[in-house]
Amino acid sequence: EVPVALVDGRHVQALTYVMRPDHWQYAGGLSGIEQARIIAAARGLRGPNADYLFNTVAHLDELGLPDPALTELVARVRGRIAPADGAPPARDP
């Protein structure tokens, strides 16, 4: 938890996740296409990575904090996930 000052002047404790650039799993230099490829295929103990991304963006939108880069990533990931009808997923150019 870290202290955060909100725009309205309140100070709160916020749970945050921080990735260190020197960590072996850090992947800050990946293109959007490569990020989408990995997220669309990844699954952790708590479910698909894509679900985590979709839920994060939905909650940010609900809070009035849209993130254009994450919204674009959602579109790329959705394009890589096979539709329920079994049709092949769309691909980035």
Stockholm file with secondary structure:
# STOCKHOLM 1.0

chainA/1-93         EVPVALVDGRHVQALTYVMRPDHWQYAGGLSGIEQARIIAAARGLRGPNADYLFNTVAHLDELGLPDPALTELVARVRGRIAPADGAPPARDP
#=GR chainA/1-93 SS CEEEECTTSCEEEECCCCCCTTSTTCCTTCCHHHHHHHHHHCEETTEEHHHHHHHHHHHHHHTTCCCHHHHHHHHHHHHHSCCTTCCCCCCCC
#=GC SS_cons        CEEEECTTSCEEEECCCCCCTTSTTCCTTCCHHHHHHHHHHCEETTEEHHHHHHHHHHHHHHTTCCCHHHHHHHHHHHHHSCCTTCCCCCCCC
//
